[in-house]
Amino acid sequence: MRKPTKVQVAKGALERMFRAMMPRGTFWLDLSRVNTLGIGPNMIRFMMRKKGIASLEELIAQTQEHGVRIVACQMSMDIMGISKEELLGGVELGGVATFLGSGETSDMSLFILVGRGSRGPPTQGGPMANAYLVVVDMQHDFVDGALGTAEARAIVPAVAEHARDFAGTVVFTLDTHHENYASTQEGRNLPVEHCIRGTHGWELVDELEAVRRERGSRIFEKPTFGSVELARWLAAENEREPIDSVELCGLCTDICVVSNALLVKASLPEVPVRVNPGLCAGVTPESHEAAIATMHSCQVDVSE
């Protein structure tokens, strides 16, 4: 029931050891006797998607939406040094008395013990790599709204699948403007209102919003093309625990993706930064290719 993203809380040495041994998010759970070094869970997830079966993350969210209470054992959390801030949203805390009390009034009570094996699923950077994925501006106005394109709509399923299965920390950016957009420099140069905070066009497309909720991912609202806040946050994360890689995908390749990729590269010059061209779309196919060439020149890995 822990969040898949890291939560910075003060811990002692033993508590940090427990944190390293316990799964962070449902993606890292092993698959009993058929785990097979992490291959088993990936095979099961693939077959579930192929058969149209909801993922474990989706099922957890659905149970909560239907009123199922998920209660974490307070004593176990105290022993392992896990704080409430590290748990998924909506998870309650309780002890033996809470369990017995709910058992008397509930139609059904389940006690589930979750552990983990020696490793999680493989990642590009190796087992347990400290990898980050930044999903850039997958919002309605850039997909099917004011500035939407066929190329943007075409990458939505692949971006959603990649973000859902990514073995690491996933964050999202939101292009965020306000009612005064027309009077800003960007508004004067691009007189098309878009991504006005609170509107439908500002929101993530449904497929990516579902992934964001499943993973409890952080959002960075940015008033311009690149997010200085995101770059500073990644630099701080790298100070706390060295980052193995940062990957970016989303919209638009030639504006916000390239802006954020170069900001991240400048902030973390020794960390590999990657952009998958197949998971991005530009304002036009030509500008997409031009941005890919620019990033390649700046030592951003642009391989698919």
Residue pairs with C-beta under 8 A, 6 or more apart in sequence:
1 70
1 72
1 87
1 88
1 91
2 22
2 23
2 24
2 25
2 82
2 86
2 87
2 88
3 24
3 25
3 86
3 87
3 88
3 216
4 24
4 25
4 26
4 27
4 28
4 169
4 170
4 215
4 216
4 217
5 24
5 25
5 169
5 170
5 171
5 215
5 216
5 217
5 218
6 24
6 169
6 237
6 241
7 83
7 85
7 86
8 240
9 83
9 85
9 86
11 19
11 81
12 81
14 81
15 80
15 81
15 82
16 81
18 79
18 80
18 81
18 82
19 80
19 81
19 82
21 116
22 80
22 82
22 116
23 29
23 114
23 115
23 116
23 120
25 215
26 56
26 57
26 60
27 57
27 120
27 121
27 165
27 167
28 116
28 120
28 121
28 167
29 41
29 56
29 114
29 116
30 38
30 40
30 41
30 115
30 116
30 117
30 120
31 40
31 41
31 44
34 40
35 41
35 117
37 119
37 122
38 119
38 120
38 121
38 122
38 127
41 121
42 121
42 165
45 55
45 165
47 53
48 54
48 55
49 55
49 161
54 62
55 164
55 214
57 164
57 214
57 215
58 210
58 214
60 70
60 88
60 214
61 213
61 214
63 70
64 70
64 90
69 92
69 102
70 88
70 90
70 91
70 92
71 91
71 92
71 93
71 94
71 98
71 99
71 102
72 87
72 91
72 92
72 93
72 94
73 94
73 95
74 93
74 94
74 95
75 95
75 96
76 82
77 83
77 84
77 93
84 93
88 216
89 216
94 102
99 109
99 111
102 109
103 109
119 127
119 128
120 127
120 128
120 167
121 167
122 167
123 129
123 131
123 167
123 168
124 131
124 245
125 131
125 244
125 245
126 244
129 167
129 168
129 244
129 245
130 168
130 169
130 241
130 242
130 243
130 244
131 166
131 167
131 168
131 169
131 243
131 244
131 245
131 246
131 247
132 168
132 169
132 170
132 171
132 234
132 237
132 243
132 245
132 246
132 247
133 162
133 163
133 166
133 168
133 169
133 170
133 171
133 246
133 247
133 248
133 249
134 171
134 172
134 173
134 230
134 246
134 247
134 248
134 249
134 250
134 260
134 264
135 159
135 163
135 170
135 171
135 172
135 173
135 208
135 248
135 249
135 250
136 173
136 248
136 249
136 250
136 251
136 256
136 257
136 260
137 173
137 174
137 175
137 195
137 250
137 251
137 252
137 256
138 156
138 159
138 172
138 204
138 205
138 208
138 250
138 251
139 145
139 174
139 175
139 195
139 201
139 202
139 203
139 204
139 205
139 251
140 148
140 200
140 201
140 202
140 203
140 204
140 205
141 147
141 148
141 175
141 194
141 195
141 201
141 202
142 148
142 149
142 152
142 175
142 194
142 195
142 251
142 252
143 152
143 153
143 156
143 205
143 251
144 152
144 153
144 205
145 194
145 200
145 201
146 192
146 193
146 194
146 201
147 192
147 194
147 283
149 281
149 283
151 281
151 282
151 285
151 288
152 251
152 252
152 281
154 281
155 278
155 279
155 280
155 281
156 205
156 207
156 208
157 207
158 278
158 279
159 207
159 208
159 249
159 250
159 279
160 207
160 208
160 210
160 211
162 249
162 276
162 279
163 170
163 208
163 211
163 215
163 249
164 211
164 214
164 215
166 247
170 211
170 212
170 215
170 217
171 217
171 218
171 219
171 220
171 230
172 204
172 208
172 212
172 217
172 218
172 219
172 220
173 219
173 220
173 221
173 222
173 227
173 230
173 250
173 256
173 260
174 195
174 202
174 204
174 219
174 220
174 221
174 222
175 194
175 195
175 202
175 222
175 256
176 195
176 197
176 202
176 221
176 222
176 223
177 184
177 186
177 187
177 193
177 194
177 195
177 196
177 197
177 202
177 223
178 196
178 197
179 196
180 187
181 187
181 193
181 194
181 196
182 188
182 191
182 193
186 224
187 193
194 201
195 201
195 202
196 202
197 221
203 209
204 212
211 217
212 219
220 227
220 229
220 230
220 233
222 229
222 230
225 255
225 256
225 259
225 260
226 256
226 259
226 260
226 262
226 263
227 260
227 263
228 263
230 260
230 263
230 264
231 260
231 263
231 264
231 266
231 267
232 267
234 243
234 246
234 264
234 267
234 268
235 267
235 268
237 243
238 268
238 271
243 268
243 271
244 271
244 272
245 271
245 272
245 273
245 274
246 264
246 268
246 271
246 272
246 273
246 274
247 273
247 274
247 275
247 276
248 257
248 260
248 261
248 264
248 273
248 274
248 275
249 257
249 275
249 276
249 279
249 280
250 256
250 257
250 279
250 280
251 257
251 280
251 281
252 280
252 281
252 282
252 283
252 287
252 288
253 275
253 277
253 280
253 281
253 282
253 287
253 288
253 291
253 292
254 282
254 283
254 284
254 287
254 288
254 290
254 291
255 282
255 283
255 291
257 275
257 280
257 291
258 291
258 294
258 295
261 273
261 275
261 295
261 298
261 300
262 295
262 298
262 300
264 271
264 273
265 273
265 298
265 299
265 300
272 301
273 300
273 301
274 300
274 301
274 302
274 303
275 292
275 295
275 300
275 301
275 302
276 302
276 303
276 304
277 288
277 292
277 302
277 304
278 304
280 288
280 292
281 288
282 288
282 289
282 290
282 291
292 302
295 302
296 302
